[in-house]
């Protein structure tokens, strides 16, 4: 379980002996290790050799989960769909079901399929996730509406995150920026007034972040 040494050996093997059969658990361990550290591109490099799309039960759920997330974050959106769908079929934990639907929503939006993105993200919220996942799903629904040229609906998702669900500065900043864009595109006296108020709030938030002490 010396990760860097194993990585070096596997890379050499893949380069020089691509047809050599390496046991899948080796790729699974290395890939999930990188995924656990949020090094998703590196995780996906190995996890794609660890999964069995034609025989889902031959791969453990934890590996499917890591593969789906890693492929998504690595930008391999099409490849992320199958692992995420398999996780959804076997996952019993409600929060993880919601999270997987959110990831599917992101993948479908990246693949320019807003309707499937919307259905998956709505399925996430139907499971009533708490905390940051709730805020992220609402922001994603706003993004989907914006992608469909509907700033009015987008604002209906962004504004509640600003007012109710942004529990940390990073989420609040994202929500404010997106709400401002949607409200300005929507137009109208009240929308523009709200956009101005949010700009002031965003400026205060950014100033507070800049003046915060750093370790």
Secondary structure, 3 states (H helix, E strand, C coil): CCHHHHHHHHHHHHHHCCCCCCCHHHHHHHHHHHHHCCCHHHHHHHHCCCCCCCCHHHCCHHHHHHHHHHHHHCCCHHHHHHHHHHHHHHCCCHHHHHHHHHHHHHHHHHCCCHHHHHHHHHHHHHCCCCCHHHHHHHHHHHHHHHHCCCHHHHHHHHHHHHHHHCCCHHHHHHHHHHHHHHHHHHCCHHHHHHHHHHHHHHHHHHHHHHHCCCC
